[in-house]
């Protein structure tokens, strides 16, 4: 998919999630991996892909790995009409959800989790859980946030005119 990155399919992705030593050793050696997950974005975007990028080694510290979505989530939300740049409710909801997950953040248009090799399998599960929660935003949390904002606006009509 991306030059200089090794692609793995869903079977190897499942092995990585289970802590497969062979795949973890490849990351320890600095190999960048692009993993096709069994999950799909709604609409036309296709499968959720996880990019695993080892950070440069630091002496006497575990090898750090950044797990990223490559910007797919933000593009998917935008395609679904949930533009973070213009919609305050979506933006706050997404950033609060991301902030609740240890090591997770959004930068350069990508959702990512900072991990290390020892915790990577567990962090991959947390990454996928966060992705699923945010992809599902269009169904539940967004509507819930609208209801909260609407009820708050009814209580204090000076602050928000609906």
Beta strands, then each sheet from edge to edge (+ up, - down):
strand 1: 6-8
strand 2: 33-40
strand 3: 47-54
strand 4: 64-68
strand 5: 104-107
strand 6: 110-116
sheet 1: 1+ 2+ 3- 4+ 6- 5+
end
